[in-house]
Amino acid sequence: MPLTFTFDPAVTPALRDGILDLWTDVSEAGGAVGFVPPVTREDIRPELVRHFVAMAEGRSRLLVGHDAAGAVAATAFLTFNTHRLMTHWAWLYTVMVHPRHQGRGYGRDLLAAAEDAARGIDGIEALRLTCRGGHGLERFYASCGYKEVGRVPAAIRVAPGDDRDDVIMLLPLG
């Protein structure tokens, strides 16, 4: 059964807790979403609060996918540029699908929903994201229409002696 996506959902305690659980589970499974295992909900909470503050200030918007049971199963945050010369594109951050739902096409569905949401925002002409090298994510994003437009070698240190590239991807919406 497909996920049900909501753009700009009301932030409730249940949504907050669902995102914390999702982010923790994705991180613990080795997902490249800003943390490395072991990680707890309390490790992630301050970062989620920063995302919520950006939403409250109008700098970011949330896309959330719920599974058939109503659980938070996927997220992506669209974040706007504040630099006056870069307001025509937005960042896509914290792109996650719960490990129990991976391999079902939900990642593609999430990216398509994010693209649809961005197309509905006046003045946004492209989406940009970064991904951690070493996971094959750039191939996945490329298969969804994103193009690699830059790479910073060894920019992400996940552990001593384990540096990964920061890969920059772009999806023109035109």
N, C-alpha and C positions, 0 to 999 in steps of 0.2 A: 504494500500500500504506500502511495507517495506521501511525502511530507506536506504539511500545510504551512505556507509561509505568511508571515505578517510583517509588514514594514511599519516602523514606528509604534510598536506595541506599548501599552501602558506598563510601566516598570512597577511590578508588584513584588512582594516578598517571594512568592512562588517563582516568578520569572528570575529574580536575582539568584535564588537557590538553585534553580535549574541550570542557569549559566555557570554558576560555580561548580556544580557537579559535572557538567559537560566539559568545562575547561580542565578540571582536575583529571577526569578520565582520559581525555585526549592527551594531556601531558604525560600521564602515567604510562600510556600506551606508546610513548615516544614521539607523539605529534609535535611538529615544529611550530608551536604557538607561544613562544616567549619564555618557556620554562623547560627544565630537564628534570626527569625523575631523580630522586623522589620529591614529590610536591604534594602539598595539602591545600585544602580549600582556603585556609588562613594565609597561605603564601600568595595565593591568587587574588584574594579579596581586595587588597589595595589597588591592584591594576584594574580590576573591574570597577571599583569606585571611580578611578580616573576616567574610564570610558563613560560612566554614567554622568559625571560632571561635564564632560565634553558634550554629551547629549543635552543636558539641561541648559548649557550655554549656546546651543544651536550649532556647535562645531562638528557634531557627529550624529549619525542616525543608525538605528539598529534594524537589522533584518534577522528574524528568528524563524526557525523551522521546528514545528512540533510533529511528533510521530502520532500514529493512530491512537496510542494510549494517552496522548496529551503531554508527554514529556518533551522537554527541550532536547532536540536532536541535532540542531545545526544553528550556527550564527555567522554573521558577517557584519562588521561595522563600517559604514561609509563615512569617511572623515573628509571635511572640506579643507582646502588650502586657504590660509589667511593672507598669503602674499598676493598682492594685487595683480601680478603678472601670471599667476598660476591658478586662478579661480575657475578656469575652464575644464579642469580635471579634478577627480577626487581619489583619495586613497581607499583601498579595501583592506581592512585590518581584521585580525582575529577570525580568520575563515576556518570554521571547524565543523566537522561532522562526527557524531559519536562513533567510536570504534565498532559498536554492535550493528551500526547501520552502513558501514563502509562496504564497498563492493556492490552496491545496489543502484548506483547512478545518482545518489543523493548529492554528491559533491557537484556534479554537473548541474543538477536541479538548483542547488544553492547559488552557483555562479550565474545561471540564467536568470534567477529571481533577482539577484543583485544588479545584473545588467538592466533588467526591466525597471527596477526601482530607480537606478541612476538615469535612465532615459526620461523618467518622469520629473526629474529635477531640472528646472530651468538653468541653462548655461553650462551644464556638465556635458563635455564632449568626449571624455575618456575616463577609464578607470586604471589605476596603477596599483600594483601590489609588490611586495617583496616576499621572497621565500628563501628558506634555508637550504643551501646546497647539500647534497649527499642523501637526499630522500627521493629523488626522481620527481619532485614536485613540478619542476620546470616543464617536464614532458607532459604532465597532466594539464597544467595551465595552458600550454601551447595547444593541446588537443581541444581546449575550450575556446580557442581564438586569441589567446594572449600571445604577445611576441616578447621575447627576451630583448630588452633594450639596454641592459647594463649588468655588470657583475663586479663586485668588489671582493677580490680573493681574500680568504681567511679573515673576513670581517666579524664573524660570529664565533665566539669561543664557547663551546658547549661543555668542555672539560679541558684540563691541562693536556696539551698535546693533541687536542681534537678541535681544530679550527675549520669552519665551514664558510663557503662563499655566501655572500648576500646577493641574491639574484633579483634583478628588477624586471618586472613584467608590465606590459601595457596593453590595454584593450581599447582601441578607438571605437566610439559609439556611432560614428557617422556612416 
